[in-house]
Amino acid sequence: MDTPSPTVPQDRDGPYGPHQTSHGHAAHGQTPVELPAELPAALAEATGQRGVTAPPKARNRIGDTLFLAASRGSGILLLVIMAAIAVFLGWQASKSLSSNAGHFFTTFEWNPDATPPVFGIAVLLFGTVVSAVIAMAIAVPVAVGIALFISHYAPRRLAQPIAYLVDLLAAVPSIVYGLWGALFLVPHLDGLTAWMNDYLGWTHLLSQSDAVSGSAPRNLFTVGILLAIMILPIITAVSREVFKQAPRMHEEAALALGATRWEMIRTAVLPFGRPGVISASMLGLGRALGETMAVATVLSPSDKLNLHLLDPGGGTFAQNIAAKFGEAFDNGRSALIASGLMLFVITLLVNAAARLIIARRKEFSGANA
């Protein structure tokens, strides 16, 4: 006669003890007790019951391992490349900085191949920062307005062609913008320059010296306008995509509460898209800081630091490197690399500042999720 298999006595509180369920959770508000994962298998082996198995173990698939290694390696490779660039620029720049007879940050003159070499970045730093600020002041408001028009105001039949044209402008080469600026923009800015000198000359910055009155406006203000046109498509394209991702329920809720379309955009769309607009602006600023050929085509460079932005002259880091690298000797090239190192540092500082601004609004930023 077969002996019946032993069974585990079950009471009304469950087979694993008082007030315990089969998943190890407490019943009736009791404190949960964690059960070891091996317990179901051990009970099955001891009692002879079938059908009670241990939870399956997660398999470490080769695809997950390869993806983890590739993503981790990409991040490490990026840091290595950035460090290699910084080390190379610093090593090359040290050759000229050690023999410089002037002060690198305050000297206006740029003559690193003289004996002794004298050069500084005061004029270049001023021109780079001023032209970038002018470009951002013009481009960002216009780009945000165009992006909002495409995403929330224009009908679909009109929004799609405009968006296509904006994306197309972002792909235009820099030299094309430079030729357009030199042949069309500069000759047609005489009237604007004269008007600003007459009505805004009291600001001193937007004034023109009598000695250069009437000359072609190859100045930092013209460079700023050209840079604004160049970075406008980039900021517009990114901002448009960010605004289109605003939660539809938030927009409908604002409209249901009686908000106008502008009030809905101000309360629901702009707060959500602020980190994206900042990121787009930093992309545009990066291009404005490092633009070379367009600036070299439009600007009349000089070593004079002039606070009259409507006067010809000035210079930027990228324009100076492009104009003088071919004719420079060893020490001159090292000095140009030193100015490139300063541009590299400025770019890093700008991006770090943008990251801090975005982190303050991390509840709307997918990068901080």
C-alpha positions as CSV (number, residue, x, y, z in Angstrom):
1,M,0.0,0.0,0.0
2,D,1.4,3.3,-1.1
3,T,2.3,5.7,1.6
4,P,0.8,9.2,1.1
5,S,3.2,12.0,0.5
6,P,3.7,14.3,3.4
7,T,2.0,17.7,3.1
8,V,2.6,21.0,4.7
9,P,-0.2,21.8,7.1
10,Q,-2.0,25.0,6.0
11,D,-4.0,27.1,8.3
12,R,-6.1,30.1,7.6
13,D,-3.2,32.4,7.8
14,G,-1.3,30.8,4.9
15,P,1.3,28.0,4.5
16,Y,4.3,30.1,5.5
17,G,3.4,31.0,9.0
18,P,0.9,33.3,10.8
19,H,-0.3,36.2,8.8
20,Q,2.0,35.5,5.9
21,T,0.9,35.2,2.3
22,S,2.6,33.1,-0.4
23,H,4.7,36.1,-1.5
24,G,6.0,36.8,2.0
25,H,3.9,40.0,2.5
26,A,2.2,40.7,5.8
27,A,-1.5,40.6,6.1
28,H,-3.9,42.6,8.2
29,G,-1.4,45.6,8.4
30,Q,1.4,43.5,10.0
31,T,5.1,44.3,9.4
32,P,6.3,42.5,6.2
33,V,8.8,39.7,6.6
34,E,11.3,39.1,3.9
35,L,11.6,35.4,2.9
36,P,14.6,34.0,1.2
37,A,14.3,33.3,-2.5
38,E,15.3,29.6,-1.9
39,L,12.4,28.9,0.4
40,P,9.8,27.7,-2.2
41,A,12.3,25.3,-3.8
42,A,13.4,24.0,-0.4
43,L,9.8,23.3,0.6
44,A,9.1,21.6,-2.7
45,E,12.1,19.3,-2.2
46,A,11.3,18.5,1.5
47,T,7.6,17.8,0.9
48,G,7.7,16.2,-2.5
49,Q,5.3,18.7,-3.9
50,R,5.6,19.5,-7.6
51,G,4.8,22.8,-9.3
52,V,6.5,25.0,-6.6
53,T,9.6,26.4,-8.2
54,A,12.1,29.1,-7.4
55,P,11.8,32.5,-9.2
56,P,13.8,32.5,-12.4
57,K,17.1,34.2,-12.3
58,A,17.8,37.1,-14.7
59,R,20.1,36.1,-17.5
60,N,23.0,38.3,-18.3
61,R,22.6,38.5,-22.1
62,I,25.6,39.2,-24.2
63,G,23.7,42.1,-25.9
64,D,23.3,43.9,-22.5
65,T,27.0,43.4,-21.7
66,L,28.1,44.7,-25.1
67,F,25.8,47.7,-24.9
68,L,27.0,48.5,-21.3
69,A,30.6,48.3,-22.4
70,A,30.0,50.4,-25.5
71,S,28.2,53.2,-23.7
72,R,30.7,53.2,-20.8
73,G,33.6,53.2,-23.3
74,S,32.0,56.1,-25.3
75,G,31.8,58.2,-22.1
76,I,35.4,57.5,-21.1
77,L,36.6,58.1,-24.7
78,L,34.9,61.5,-24.7
79,L,36.7,62.5,-21.5
80,V,40.0,61.2,-22.8
81,I,39.6,63.3,-26.0
82,M,38.8,66.4,-24.1
83,A,41.7,65.9,-21.8
84,A,44.0,65.2,-24.8
85,I,42.9,68.4,-26.5
86,A,43.5,70.5,-23.4
87,V,47.0,68.9,-22.8
88,F,48.0,69.4,-26.4
89,L,46.9,73.1,-26.5
90,G,48.6,73.8,-23.1
91,W,51.8,72.1,-24.2
92,Q,52.0,74.0,-27.5
93,A,51.0,77.3,-25.9
94,S,53.6,77.1,-23.2
95,K,56.4,77.6,-25.9
96,S,55.3,81.1,-26.7
97,L,53.9,82.1,-23.3
98,S,57.3,81.6,-21.7
99,S,59.0,84.1,-24.1
100,N,56.2,86.7,-24.3
101,A,57.5,90.2,-23.4
102,G,53.9,91.5,-23.0
103,H,51.0,90.5,-20.8
104,F,48.9,87.8,-22.4
105,F,45.6,89.2,-21.1
106,T,46.1,92.9,-21.3
107,T,48.4,93.6,-24.2
108,F,46.7,95.0,-27.4
109,E,49.5,94.3,-29.8
110,W,49.8,91.0,-31.6
111,N,53.4,90.4,-32.9
112,P,54.6,87.1,-31.6
113,D,57.3,86.7,-34.2
114,A,59.1,89.9,-33.3
115,T,62.3,90.0,-31.2
116,P,61.3,90.0,-28.4
117,P,57.8,88.6,-29.0
118,V,54.9,90.8,-27.8
119,F,51.3,89.7,-28.0
120,G,48.1,89.6,-26.0
121,I,44.5,88.7,-26.3
122,A,42.8,91.8,-25.0
123,V,41.4,92.9,-28.4
124,L,40.5,89.4,-29.4
125,L,38.7,88.6,-26.1
126,F,36.7,91.9,-26.3
127,G,35.7,91.3,-29.9
128,T,34.7,87.7,-29.4
129,V,32.6,88.4,-26.4
130,V,30.9,91.6,-27.8
131,S,30.1,90.0,-31.2
132,A,28.6,86.9,-29.5
133,V,26.5,89.0,-27.1
134,I,25.1,91.1,-30.0
135,A,24.3,87.9,-31.9
136,M,22.6,86.3,-28.9
137,A,20.6,89.4,-28.1
138,I,19.2,89.5,-31.7
139,A,18.9,85.8,-32.4
140,V,17.3,84.3,-29.3
141,P,14.1,86.4,-29.1
142,V,13.5,86.1,-32.8
143,A,14.2,82.3,-32.8
144,V,11.8,81.7,-29.9
145,G,9.1,83.7,-31.6
146,I,9.6,81.7,-34.9
147,A,9.5,78.5,-33.0
148,L,6.3,79.4,-31.2
149,F,4.7,80.5,-34.4
150,I,5.5,77.2,-36.1
151,S,4.5,75.0,-33.2
152,H,1.4,76.8,-31.8
153,Y,0.1,79.4,-34.2
154,A,0.7,78.6,-37.9
155,P,-1.6,76.1,-39.6
156,R,-0.1,72.8,-40.5
157,R,0.1,73.6,-44.3
158,L,2.1,76.7,-43.5
159,A,4.1,75.4,-40.5
160,Q,5.7,72.5,-42.4
161,P,7.2,74.6,-45.2
162,I,8.6,77.2,-42.8
163,A,10.1,74.5,-40.6
164,Y,11.7,73.0,-43.7
165,L,13.2,76.3,-44.7
166,V,14.6,76.8,-41.2
167,D,16.3,73.4,-41.2
168,L,17.7,74.2,-44.6
169,L,19.2,77.5,-43.4
170,A,21.0,75.6,-40.7
171,A,22.9,73.6,-43.3
172,V,24.2,76.6,-45.3
173,P,28.1,76.7,-45.1
174,S,29.7,79.5,-43.3
175,I,31.6,80.9,-46.3
176,V,28.2,81.4,-48.1
177,Y,27.1,83.6,-45.2
178,G,30.4,85.4,-45.3
179,L,30.1,86.2,-49.0
180,W,26.5,87.3,-48.6
181,G,27.5,89.5,-45.6
182,A,30.4,91.1,-47.5
183,L,28.6,91.7,-50.8
184,F,25.1,92.5,-49.5
185,L,24.9,93.1,-45.8
186,V,27.8,95.5,-45.4
187,P,26.7,97.9,-48.2
188,H,23.1,98.0,-47.0
189,L,23.9,98.8,-43.3
190,D,25.0,102.4,-44.0
191,G,21.5,103.7,-43.3
192,L,21.1,101.8,-40.1
193,T,24.6,102.8,-38.9
194,A,23.9,106.5,-39.5
195,W,20.5,106.2,-37.7
196,M,22.1,104.6,-34.7
197,N,24.8,107.2,-34.6
198,D,22.3,110.0,-34.7
199,Y,19.8,108.7,-32.1
200,L,21.8,106.2,-30.0
201,G,25.1,107.9,-30.1
202,W,24.7,109.1,-26.5
203,T,25.3,105.5,-25.4
204,H,28.9,105.8,-26.6
205,L,28.9,102.1,-27.6
206,L,26.5,102.7,-30.5
207,S,28.3,105.7,-31.8
208,Q,30.7,106.4,-34.7
209,S,33.8,108.5,-34.7
210,D,33.9,111.5,-36.9
211,A,37.1,110.3,-38.6
212,V,35.4,107.1,-39.9
213,S,31.9,108.5,-40.5
214,G,30.5,107.3,-43.8
215,S,32.9,104.4,-44.3
216,A,31.7,100.8,-44.9
217,P,30.4,99.3,-41.6
218,R,32.9,96.5,-41.3
219,N,32.7,96.5,-37.5
220,L,31.8,94.3,-34.6
221,F,28.1,95.3,-34.8
222,T,27.9,94.1,-38.4
223,V,29.7,90.9,-37.3
224,G,27.1,90.5,-34.5
225,I,24.2,90.8,-37.0
226,L,25.8,88.3,-39.4
227,L,26.4,85.8,-36.5
228,A,22.8,86.3,-35.4
229,I,21.5,85.3,-38.8
230,M,23.8,82.3,-38.8
231,I,22.8,80.9,-35.4
232,L,19.1,81.7,-35.8
233,P,18.2,78.4,-37.6
234,I,19.9,76.3,-35.0
235,I,18.1,77.9,-32.1
236,T,14.8,77.9,-33.9
237,A,14.9,74.2,-34.9
238,V,15.8,73.0,-31.5
239,S,13.3,75.3,-29.7
240,R,10.5,74.3,-32.1
241,E,11.0,70.6,-31.3
242,V,11.1,71.3,-27.5
243,F,7.9,73.4,-27.6
244,K,6.1,70.6,-29.6
245,Q,6.9,68.2,-26.7
246,A,5.0,70.3,-24.1
247,P,2.3,68.1,-22.4
248,R,-0.9,68.5,-24.3
249,M,-2.9,68.0,-21.1
250,H,-1.3,71.0,-19.5
251,E,-2.1,73.2,-22.5
252,E,-5.7,72.0,-22.6
253,A,-6.1,72.5,-18.8
254,A,-4.9,76.1,-19.1
255,L,-7.3,76.8,-21.9
256,A,-10.1,75.1,-20.0
257,L,-9.5,77.5,-17.1
258,G,-10.1,80.5,-19.4
259,A,-6.5,81.3,-20.4
260,T,-5.9,83.0,-23.7
261,R,-3.5,81.3,-26.1
262,W,-0.6,83.6,-25.0
263,E,-1.4,82.9,-21.3
264,M,-1.4,79.2,-22.1
265,I,2.0,79.5,-23.8
266,R,3.4,81.6,-20.9
267,T,2.2,79.3,-18.2
268,A,2.4,75.8,-19.8
269,V,4.7,75.9,-22.8
270,L,7.6,78.3,-21.9
271,P,8.3,76.8,-18.5
272,F,8.5,73.3,-20.0
273,G,10.7,74.4,-22.9
274,R,13.0,76.7,-20.9
275,P,15.8,74.1,-20.5
276,G,15.6,73.3,-24.2
277,V,15.8,76.9,-25.2
278,I,18.8,77.4,-23.0
279,S,20.5,74.3,-24.6
280,A,19.6,75.6,-28.1
281,S,21.1,79.0,-27.2
282,M,24.3,77.4,-26.0
283,L,24.6,75.5,-29.3
284,G,24.2,78.8,-31.2
285,L,26.6,80.6,-28.9
286,G,29.2,77.9,-29.5
287,R,29.0,78.5,-33.2
288,A,29.1,82.3,-32.7
289,L,32.2,82.0,-30.5
290,G,34.0,79.8,-33.0
291,E,32.9,81.2,-36.3
292,T,35.9,81.9,-38.6
293,M,35.4,82.5,-42.3
294,A,32.2,84.6,-42.1
295,V,33.8,86.9,-39.6
296,A,37.1,87.2,-41.5
297,T,35.1,88.1,-44.6
298,V,33.1,90.9,-43.0
299,L,35.4,92.4,-40.3
300,S,38.3,94.9,-40.9
301,P,40.7,93.6,-38.2
302,S,43.0,95.9,-36.1
303,D,44.9,95.7,-32.9
304,K,43.1,98.7,-31.5
305,L,40.6,98.2,-28.7
306,N,37.7,100.6,-29.6
307,L,34.6,100.9,-27.5
308,H,32.7,102.5,-30.4
309,L,31.1,99.4,-31.9
310,L,30.2,101.2,-35.1
311,D,33.8,101.9,-35.9
312,P,35.8,99.5,-38.1
313,G,38.3,97.3,-36.4
314,G,38.6,94.7,-33.7
315,G,39.0,91.0,-34.0
316,T,38.0,87.6,-32.6
317,F,39.9,84.5,-31.7
318,A,38.8,82.4,-34.6
319,Q,39.2,85.2,-37.1
320,N,42.7,86.0,-35.9
321,I,43.7,82.3,-36.1
322,A,42.4,81.9,-39.6
323,A,44.0,85.1,-40.9
324,K,47.5,84.7,-39.4
325,F,48.1,81.0,-39.1
326,G,49.4,80.6,-42.6
327,E,52.1,83.3,-42.4
328,A,53.1,82.7,-38.8
329,F,56.4,81.1,-37.8
330,D,57.0,78.7,-34.9
331,N,56.5,81.1,-32.1
332,G,53.6,82.8,-33.9
333,R,51.8,79.5,-34.3
334,S,52.4,78.7,-30.7
335,A,50.8,82.1,-29.8
336,L,47.8,81.4,-32.0
337,I,47.4,78.0,-30.3
338,A,47.5,79.9,-26.9
339,S,44.6,82.0,-28.1
340,G,42.8,78.9,-29.2
341,L,43.3,77.5,-25.7
342,M,41.6,80.6,-24.3
343,L,38.7,80.0,-26.7
344,F,38.5,76.4,-25.5
345,V,38.3,77.5,-21.9
346,I,35.7,80.1,-22.6
347,T,33.5,77.5,-24.4
348,L,33.8,75.1,-21.4
349,L,32.9,77.9,-19.0
350,V,29.8,78.9,-21.0
351,N,28.6,75.3,-21.2
352,A,29.1,74.8,-17.5
353,A,27.1,77.9,-16.8
354,A,24.3,76.7,-19.0
355,R,24.3,73.4,-17.3
356,L,23.9,75.1,-13.9
357,I,21.0,77.1,-15.2
358,I,19.3,74.0,-16.6
359,A,19.8,72.2,-13.3
360,R,17.8,74.8,-11.5
361,R,14.8,73.7,-13.6
362,K,15.5,70.0,-13.6
363,E,11.9,69.1,-13.0
364,F,11.3,70.1,-16.6
365,S,14.6,68.6,-18.0
366,G,14.6,65.1,-19.4
367,A,18.4,65.1,-19.0
368,N,18.0,65.2,-15.2
369,A,15.3,62.7,-14.9
